[in-house]
Amino acid sequence: MVNQVDDTARMVEAQTRAAVADAPDRVPAGMDALLGRNEPDVGLTPKDTLYSRGTMQLYRYRPVTDEVYRVPVVFVMSLISKSYILDLVPGQSFVEYLSQQGYDVYMIDWGVPRPEDHTLRLENYVLEMMPRCVEEIQRTTGERDVSFLGYCMGGTFSLMYAAAFPDSGLKNLITVASPVDFNGMGLLRQWADPRWFDVDSIVDAFGNIPAQMIMSSLEFLRPLDRLMSYIRLFENFQDATYVYNWRIRNSWARDQIPFPGETYRQMTKELMWGNKLMTGELMLGGRRIDLQRVYCSVLNAMAQYDHIAPYDSTRPLLDALGGDDKQELTVRGGHVSLIAGRNAMLRLWPTVNEWLSVRST
């Protein structure tokens, strides 16, 4: 093990030295990236706000086709990061892509929690805000059926909603990199072991969990990722396309937000420690959240090398569901490349379109 670490360190040092040696010739295309100048604009797909509560916004994206599918599609974002990963830039926006395919697209964006939002719990998101958003969409469209597409924790929330409200009109559910079996959460679960992780003291001290604490915990999963990312940037400094794509993804990855404290406490105890979503023992507001009650059509998209929502935590979903129309997609990629970038544009996005199209009429 020590030899492997030494070999890795030597490789990183050699690549760093080579990149720095060539840097003067590469500077013109990449200097803005290092200095944070002229950041690309993101989240540009035209939209309107249908409903808001606190920091939560329900967006409706303006249709771009003459006809749209009958069943609207609702993106459900995670609490852990900002929603523009789903609407990066023109030509690289999942929202834009589905709109161009003829879908009536919405998004539940939780926003950036304020200090007073530390009291919010799963019940507030799953039993209050999500149903209210669905009601607004049903009122706007005149249709009872809706489809959810949940990314990361947004997919986990969507599963909770589907189990809590099996007769709500949720027709189709797409989960993307969404953990369900928290026994498979790898290092994150080990670090959160109750023998040494005092979640009550942390939440009581901070209220909302600081963004830097969340970011650091994710970076520790792959400590060399950031360094290797900058090395690859140096190596491609004169490639304007590479630099542009690096910047929009790096900007999102660094743009972390606080996590509502009581939800963090609840998820740590109920999901990370108790794995109650998988066992069917999770209780929210007096409702038992049993995945066997989820009968809608489900597509579960997973990344084989996902270190944030590991494959072992996402793969067991279909066996836990009660319905018959269920399908999975596994992509050789990571947590972000599954949903955004070239890999997503070639694999996930067309699969979602094909799967939804026959279920949205």
FENMOFEN-V929376 format. One record per helix or strand of 3 or more residues. SS is the DSSP state (alpha for helix, beta for strand). FROM is the first residue (numbers start at 0). TO is the last residue. If there is no record, write none. Layout:
SS:FROM:TO, SS:FROM:TO
//
This chain:
alpha:1:34, beta:46:52, beta:55:60, beta:71:75, alpha:82:85, alpha:93:99, beta:104:108, alpha:114:118, alpha:121:140, beta:145:150, alpha:152:163, beta:169:175, alpha:181:183, alpha:186:190, alpha:198:205, alpha:210:221, alpha:224:234, alpha:239:253, alpha:260:272, alpha:275:278, alpha:290:292, beta:296:302, alpha:310:313, alpha:316:319, beta:325:330, alpha:341:356
//
